[in-house]
Amino acid sequence: MLRRNTFRAFALALTLTTVSLNVCAYPDDDADIDIPTLQSAAEKGDAEAQFALGSAYQMGEGVPQNDMKGVYWMKKSANQGNLDAQFNLGMAYRGGYGVPRDPVTAYMWLELAVNGGSVKAFDLRRDLSMDMPLEQIEEARYKAKRWKPEEDE
């Protein structure tokens, strides 16, 4: 439970510091998230809105907490190259939040974020690799090299 709460707190902090959308302003801690506007922007393909909506679902901020919906929106954003969404997917697959725990897929998402320039993904990928056999790391790198955005996600 502590790990899940730590993940949720980190995801919310990441959202609050990286998302600067008019539809998702955070002037103070008591501000409400405009979920209908965020949902609309996310459905129209806005990668930042998709990331923010995924974070809202992961944290249960403005919507009922739902890791599976959080991962759904994170994948949409990550498929457009959003490094924070790729990082969050790495965390989700590492911990089994909304998806089955899968270190290879976690490493792949973190590898993609690192390749895009994410420093925090570099650190998490390094930590994850310490618990993985070399064969799994090689498989994850292979998948990352051949990764293409999923159209149906």
N, C-alpha and C positions, 0 to 999 in steps of 0.2 A: 504494500500500500504506500509506503514511504517513497519507493522508486517512482510509482505512478504519479504521486503528488509532486515530486521533484520534476518529473518530465512536464507535467501540466504547468507548473510555475515557470519553468524555463521557456516553454512554448509561448506563454502569455507575455513574458518579458520580451521575448524576441519579437512578437507581433507588435507590442507597444512601441518598441524602439525602431522597427524597420518599416512599418506601414504608415504612410503619410497620405492617405486618401481623404478627399473631402467627405466621402460617404462613411468614413470610419475615423473620425477625429476623437482624440482622447484628451480633452482639455484638463480633466482632473480624474481622480480615481473613481468618482461616483458617476461618471458619464455613461450613458447607455449607448450600446452599439446599434446603429440603424441597420438591423438585419435585412429588412425587405429591400432596401436600396443596395446593400452589399450583395444580397442574393441575385438581384437583377444584374448588377455589373458582372458578377461571377458567371452567370449563365450566358452573358454576351461575350465571354472569353477574356475578361480582364484578369491577367495573371496575378496582380497584386490583390484584387478583390477575392480571387479564388484562394490565395494564401491566407488572407485575413479571415475568410469564412471557414476555411479548414481549421485555423487556429481557434476560432470561436467554438466550433464543434468539439475540438480536442479539450478545450478548457471548460466548456459549458457556460460560456459568457454570452448571454443574450439568447441562447438556444439551449435545449436540453443537451447535456454532455453525450457525445456519441463519437467514439474513436473511429468507427467505420466510415461515417460521413466525413470526419476530419481527414482521413486518409484519401477518400475519394476526391475531395477538393484540393488536397495537397498534390495529388498526382496530376490533376489538370494543370495546376500552376507549375509544377516541376517539369512537365512536358513542354512548357514554354520557356524553360531555362531559368526559372526562379531558383536561385541558389539557396535561399532560406527554406523553400519548400523541399528541395532535394535533401538538405540537411535534416529537416524534420522527418522526412520519409526514412532516412537512415536511422534516426532515433526510434521511429515507430517499429521498423523491422528488427532492430536490435532488441527492443524490449517487448515486442509482441503487442503493441497498442493498436487495436483495430485490424490487425493482420497477424497471421501466424509468425512467430519468432523465426527469423531467417537471417543468419549472419552474412551469408553470401549476398543476398539482396540488399541488406543494410550497407555492406561495404561498397556495393556497386553504386548506390545512391550517393554515398559519401565521396566516392571516387569522382563521380560526375561533378559534385559541388566543389571539390578540391580543384579539379581541372578548370573550373570556372573562376577560381580565385578565392574560395572560401577558406579562411584561416581556421575558423572554429570547426569546420568539417575535417580539416587536416588533423587537428588534435583528437577528435573523436574517432576518426579512421585509424589513427595510430593506436589508440587505446583498444579498439575493437580487434585489431590485427594481433594483439598479444594473446588473445584467446582463440585464435583460429589457426588450423594447420595450413601450411604453405599451399597445399592443393586447393583449398577453399579460396584463399587470397588470389591465386592465379585464375581460378574460375570467375571470381568477381571482377577482376581486371579485364578479363576476356569479354564478359558481358557488358562492361562499361564501354569498352572500345567499339562494340557492335550495337550499342544502344541507339534506338530511334524512338522518338515520341510515339506514344500509342494514340491512334486517331480516335478510338472508341472510348477512351477514358473520360 
